[in-house]
Amino acid sequence: MLYFKCLLSVCKLINPAAMKTMNAHIARNVFNEKIVDLVNDYLDNRNVYPEDTCIAVQKLTGEMKLLPATETNPGWEVYPISSFLHQIEYNGMMEVDIVATLDLADKYYFIK
């Protein structure tokens, strides 16, 4: 976090427009890390979650949680957890699909 604070200080000195872009990048990356954490939680505790588990994102607040597809509420967008999983070729294990998590983060944080 100290790295980001220093980086933000440098951007303020350089250009206010660059600062705005940097803030957007940081916000998107933090959102992406939350998605990655949820997917890793699912992978670590797969036996606890039902097969139809989804990542639910509250449109207005950006709050995220893992829910069965049948338990979502209005105002929440739902994304199947399977779309964020990637099978490792050499051992067949599942891992987080970083491209998919970034695609979702980009839906919520548009960066020019």
C-alpha positions as YAML, in Angstrom:
chain: A
units: angstrom
residues:
- id: 1
  name: MET
  ca: [0.00, 0.00, 0.00]
- id: 2
  name: LEU
  ca: [2.90, 2.35, 0.71]
- id: 3
  name: TYR
  ca: [4.00, 1.82, -2.89]
- id: 4
  name: PHE
  ca: [0.63, 3.08, -4.16]
- id: 5
  name: LYS
  ca: [0.72, 6.11, -1.85]
- id: 6
  name: CYS
  ca: [4.18, 7.05, -3.12]
- id: 7
  name: LEU
  ca: [3.08, 6.49, -6.69]
- id: 8
  name: LEU
  ca: [0.04, 8.70, -6.15]
- id: 9
  name: SER
  ca: [2.24, 11.46, -4.71]
- id: 10
  name: VAL
  ca: [4.45, 11.37, -7.79]
- id: 11
  name: CYS
  ca: [1.42, 11.54, -10.09]
- id: 12
  name: LYS
  ca: [0.10, 14.61, -8.27]
- id: 13
  name: LEU
  ca: [3.37, 16.38, -8.99]
- id: 14
  name: ILE
  ca: [3.41, 15.36, -12.62]
- id: 15
  name: ASN
  ca: [-0.08, 15.90, -13.98]
- id: 16
  name: PRO
  ca: [-3.60, 16.02, -12.46]
- id: 17
  name: ALA
  ca: [-5.01, 14.08, -15.43]
- id: 18
  name: ALA
  ca: [-2.44, 11.35, -14.88]
- id: 19
  name: MET
  ca: [-3.51, 11.22, -11.25]
- id: 20
  name: LYS
  ca: [-7.13, 10.63, -12.21]
- id: 21
  name: THR
  ca: [-6.13, 7.80, -14.55]
- id: 22
  name: MET
  ca: [-3.88, 6.29, -11.89]
- id: 23
  name: ASN
  ca: [-6.74, 6.32, -9.36]
- id: 24
  name: ALA
  ca: [-8.97, 4.51, -11.86]
- id: 25
  name: HIS
  ca: [-6.28, 1.88, -12.44]
- id: 26
  name: ILE
  ca: [-5.81, 1.34, -8.72]
- id: 27
  name: ALA
  ca: [-9.55, 1.07, -8.09]
- id: 28
  name: ARG
  ca: [-9.91, -1.44, -10.93]
- id: 29
  name: ASN
  ca: [-6.98, -3.49, -9.64]
- id: 30
  name: VAL
  ca: [-8.38, -3.54, -6.10]
- id: 31
  name: PHE
  ca: [-11.73, -4.68, -7.48]
- id: 32
  name: ASN
  ca: [-9.95, -7.37, -9.49]
- id: 33
  name: GLU
  ca: [-8.10, -8.58, -6.38]
- id: 34
  name: LYS
  ca: [-11.44, -8.97, -4.60]
- id: 35
  name: ILE
  ca: [-12.69, -11.14, -7.46]
- id: 36
  name: VAL
  ca: [-9.50, -13.22, -7.38]
- id: 37
  name: ASP
  ca: [-9.86, -13.64, -3.60]
- id: 38
  name: LEU
  ca: [-13.44, -14.89, -4.01]
- id: 39
  name: VAL
  ca: [-12.44, -17.37, -6.69]
- id: 40
  name: ASN
  ca: [-9.52, -18.62, -4.57]
- id: 41
  name: ASP
  ca: [-11.88, -18.97, -1.60]
- id: 42
  name: TYR
  ca: [-14.16, -21.07, -3.81]
- id: 43
  name: LEU
  ca: [-11.25, -23.24, -4.96]
- id: 44
  name: ASP
  ca: [-9.99, -23.73, -1.40]
- id: 45
  name: ASN
  ca: [-13.45, -24.65, -0.08]
- id: 46
  name: ARG
  ca: [-15.13, -26.17, -3.11]
- id: 47
  name: ASN
  ca: [-16.89, -28.81, -1.00]
- id: 48
  name: VAL
  ca: [-18.75, -26.06, 0.95]
- id: 49
  name: TYR
  ca: [-20.24, -24.31, -2.08]
- id: 50
  name: PRO
  ca: [-23.02, -25.67, -4.33]
- id: 51
  name: GLU
  ca: [-22.33, -26.47, -7.95]
- id: 52
  name: ASP
  ca: [-24.26, -23.42, -9.19]
- id: 53
  name: THR
  ca: [-22.16, -20.95, -7.17]
- id: 54
  name: CYS
  ca: [-21.87, -17.47, -8.68]
- id: 55
  name: ILE
  ca: [-20.04, -14.28, -7.95]
- id: 56
  name: ALA
  ca: [-22.75, -11.74, -7.17]
- id: 57
  name: VAL
  ca: [-21.87, -8.06, -7.56]
- id: 58
  name: GLN
  ca: [-24.09, -5.31, -6.17]
- id: 59
  name: LYS
  ca: [-24.32, -2.80, -9.04]
- id: 60
  name: LEU
  ca: [-24.34, 0.37, -6.95]
- id: 61
  name: THR
  ca: [-21.85, -0.42, -4.20]
- id: 62
  name: GLY
  ca: [-19.55, -2.95, -5.87]
- id: 63
  name: GLU
  ca: [-19.99, -5.34, -2.94]
- id: 64
  name: MET
  ca: [-19.22, -8.92, -3.95]
- id: 65
  name: LYS
  ca: [-19.97, -12.33, -2.51]
- id: 66
  name: LEU
  ca: [-20.30, -15.95, -3.48]
- id: 67
  name: LEU
  ca: [-23.91, -17.14, -3.68]
- id: 68
  name: PRO
  ca: [-25.88, -19.97, -5.22]
- id: 69
  name: ALA
  ca: [-27.54, -18.76, -8.42]
- id: 70
  name: THR
  ca: [-30.97, -19.24, -6.82]
- id: 71
  name: GLU
  ca: [-30.25, -16.87, -3.89]
- id: 72
  name: THR
  ca: [-29.47, -13.65, -5.72]
- id: 73
  name: ASN
  ca: [-31.46, -10.47, -5.19]
- id: 74
  name: PRO
  ca: [-32.54, -7.66, -7.53]
- id: 75
  name: GLY
  ca: [-29.79, -5.08, -7.96]
- id: 76
  name: TRP
  ca: [-27.11, -7.76, -8.04]
- id: 77
  name: GLU
  ca: [-25.42, -8.97, -11.20]
- id: 78
  name: VAL
  ca: [-24.53, -12.65, -11.21]
- id: 79
  name: TYR
  ca: [-21.56, -14.34, -12.89]
- id: 80
  name: PRO
  ca: [-21.06, -18.12, -12.80]
- id: 81
  name: ILE
  ca: [-17.92, -19.06, -10.87]
- id: 82
  name: SER
  ca: [-17.02, -21.51, -13.62]
- id: 83
  name: SER
  ca: [-16.32, -18.60, -15.98]
- id: 84
  name: PHE
  ca: [-13.44, -17.53, -13.69]
- id: 85
  name: LEU
  ca: [-11.75, -20.94, -13.57]
- id: 86
  name: HIS
  ca: [-9.01, -22.25, -15.81]
- id: 87
  name: GLN
  ca: [-7.68, -25.81, -15.93]
- id: 88
  name: ILE
  ca: [-3.91, -26.16, -15.75]
- id: 89
  name: GLU
  ca: [-2.79, -28.29, -18.69]
- id: 90
  name: TYR
  ca: [0.05, -30.23, -17.11]
- id: 91
  name: ASN
  ca: [-1.71, -31.36, -13.91]
- id: 92
  name: GLY
  ca: [-5.44, -30.89, -14.53]
- id: 93
  name: MET
  ca: [-5.96, -28.72, -11.44]
- id: 94
  name: MET
  ca: [-8.12, -25.61, -11.52]
- id: 95
  name: GLU
  ca: [-6.82, -22.07, -11.01]
- id: 96
  name: VAL
  ca: [-8.10, -18.51, -11.29]
- id: 97
  name: ASP
  ca: [-8.51, -17.26, -14.85]
- id: 98
  name: ILE
  ca: [-6.94, -13.82, -14.49]
- id: 99
  name: VAL
  ca: [-8.09, -12.66, -17.93]
- id: 100
  name: ALA
  ca: [-11.70, -13.38, -16.95]
- id: 101
  name: THR
  ca: [-11.37, -11.56, -13.61]
- id: 102
  name: LEU
  ca: [-9.86, -8.51, -15.32]
- id: 103
  name: ASP
  ca: [-12.66, -8.56, -17.91]
- id: 104
  name: LEU
  ca: [-15.21, -8.38, -15.10]
- id: 105
  name: ALA
  ca: [-13.28, -5.63, -13.31]
- id: 106
  name: ASP
  ca: [-13.18, -3.67, -16.58]
- id: 107
  name: LYS
  ca: [-17.00, -3.78, -16.74]
- id: 108
  name: TYR
  ca: [-17.14, -1.80, -13.49]
- id: 109
  name: TYR
  ca: [-14.10, 0.45, -13.94]
- id: 110
  name: PHE
  ca: [-13.74, 1.96, -17.40]
- id: 111
  name: ILE
  ca: [-10.23, 3.22, -18.04]
- id: 112
  name: LYS
  ca: [-9.42, 5.33, -21.09]
...
